Amino acid sequence: MVEPRRGPSFVIGITLVVSLLVFAIGYVWLQGISQELSAAAPAGCESGSPVRIQGGPGSASADEVAELVTGWHAYTRQNNGSLALTPSDGCHSVKTPLDETAKTRARSGKSVAVSWIHLDQAWFTPAYVLLLTAILLYVAYNPSLEDDKKNIFLRGIQRVVRLRRKRSSKTRLPWLWIGLVIAGGVMDELENQRMHRSLDAWWNTLDHTGALKLTNADLSPIHVFSWWKLGLLVLPALLAALTAVHLVAVAAGALWRSLRKLWVQLTAAILFIGQWERVGHVILAHVNRSA
C-alpha cells in the first residue's frame, strides 16, 4: 500500500516543534551564563550579562556598561589574587600583573561573557530565526485556517502574512516577512561580532590601566546594529507572537472542555474505588474477628 504523501504543512509543523525545542534550550542556556556573570559581580559593581550592552529599550548607559565590564575584570583580579574588594570600596579594578601566565589570564570574567556572545551567535540567533520563519510558514501554508469559520483571528493573520486582502486558492510564500526575519538575524550576528571586538578593546584597557571610561560614542557601533535588529524583527515577531498566543488559548480551551466532560467519569471512578476500599476494610475486620 502506498503511503499518503505528506504535504508542506506536516514538514513545517515538525520544523516548528524542533525549532521551539532548540529555542527553549538556547534560552535556558543563555540564562545560566547570565546568572553566572551576575553572581560574579563584586559588591558595588553593576551586575548583568552582555545583553545589557546591546541597544534598545532599557539598555545600560555608557557609565553602567563601563562599571559592568569593570566588575567582570575585578572579579577576575580577585580570583587571581591581585585584588581584594570590600563593599565600601566601590567598583574598581587593578592592572593585570605583567608576570601573570597566559593560562591564568585566560580564566576570566571576559571568557564567560565571550561564551555568552558565541552561544547567542551560534545557537540562539539561528534558533529564533528558524522559529519565527516556521511560525510564519505554518500560518501561510495551513489550508484549514481558510475553511475554519471560527478562527477569524488566525484567518486575518494568514491574509496579512500572505499579503492578500481576500481569500485565494493560491498560497503565496511570505517572502517579505521571512526576509525581515533573516535580515534581523544578520543584524544580531553583526551586533554580537561588534560587541566582541569592543569587549576585547575594553578588556585590554583594564589590563593596562585598571580603569575604564566609556561614552555613548563607544557604544554607538553596537547600538546601531541593535536598533536595526529591533526594527526589522518587530512586525514578524508580533505576528508570530499573536499566532502563538491564539494557538495556546485555543489548545487550553479545548483541554478545559475535555476535562469538563471527564470530571463526572473521574468522580464516579474515585467513588467506585473508595467504595470497594471500604468493602475491603469490612471484610478484613470480619476475618480478624473470626480468627
Residue, then its C-alpha position, 0 to 999 in steps of 0.5 A: m500500500v502506498e503511503p499518503r504523501r505528506g504535504p508542506s504543512f506536516v514538514i513545517g509543523i515538525t520544523l516548528v516543534v524542533s525549532l521551539l525545542v532548540f529555542a527553549i534550550g538556547y534560552v535556558w542556556l543563555q540564562g545560566i551564563s547570565q546568572e553566572l556573570s551576575a553572581a560574579a559581580p563584586a559588591g558595588c559593581e553593576s551586575g548583568s550579562p552582555v545583553r545589557i550592552q546591546g541597544g534598545p529599550g532599557s539598555a545600560s548607559a555608557d557609565e553602567v556598561a563601563e562599571l559592568v565590564t569593570g566588575w567582570h575584570a575585578y572579579t577576575r583580579q580577585n580570583n587571581g589574587s591581585l585584588a581584594l574588594t570590600p563593599s565600601d570600596g566601590c567598583h574598581s579594578v587593578k592592572t593585570p600583573l605583567d608576570e601573570t601566565a597566559k593560562t591564568r589570564a585566560r580564566s576570566g570574567k571576559s571568557v564567560a561573557v565571550s561564551w555568552i556572545h558565541l552561544d547567542q551567535a551560534w545557537f540562539t540567533p539561528a534558533y529564533v530565526l528558524l522559529l519565527t520563519a516556521i511560525l510564519l510558514y505554518v500560518a501561510y501554508n495551513p489550508s484549514l485556517e481558510d475553511d475554519k469559520k471560527n478562527i477569524f483571528l488566525r484567518g486575518i493573520q494568514r491574509v496579512v502574512r500572505l499579503r492578500r486582502k481576500r481569500s485565494s486558492k493560491t498560497r503565496l510564500p511570505w517572502l517579505w516577512i521571512g526576509l525581515v526575519i533573516a535580515g534581523g538575524v544578520m543584524d544580531e550576528l553583526e551586533n554580537q561580532r561588534m560587541h566582541r571586538s569592543l569587549d576585547a578593546w575594553w578588556n585590554t584597557l583594564d589590563h593596562t590601566g585598571a580603569l575604564k571610561l566609556t561614552n555613548a560614542d563607544l557604544s554607538p557601533i553596537h547600538v546601531f546594529s541593535w536598533w536595526k535588529l529591533g526594527l526589522l524583527v518587530l512586525p514578524a515577531l508580533l505576528a508570530a507572537l499573536t499566532a502563538v498566543h491564539l494557538v495556546a488559548v485555543a489548545a487550553g480551551a479545548l483541554w478545559r472542555s475535555l476535562r469538563k466532560l471527564w470530571v463526572q467519569l473521574t468522580a464516579a471512578i474515585l467513588f467506585i474505588g473508595q467504595w470497594e476500599r471500604v468493602g475491603h476494610v469490612i471484610l478484613a475486620h470480619v476475618n480478624r474477628s473470626a480468627 
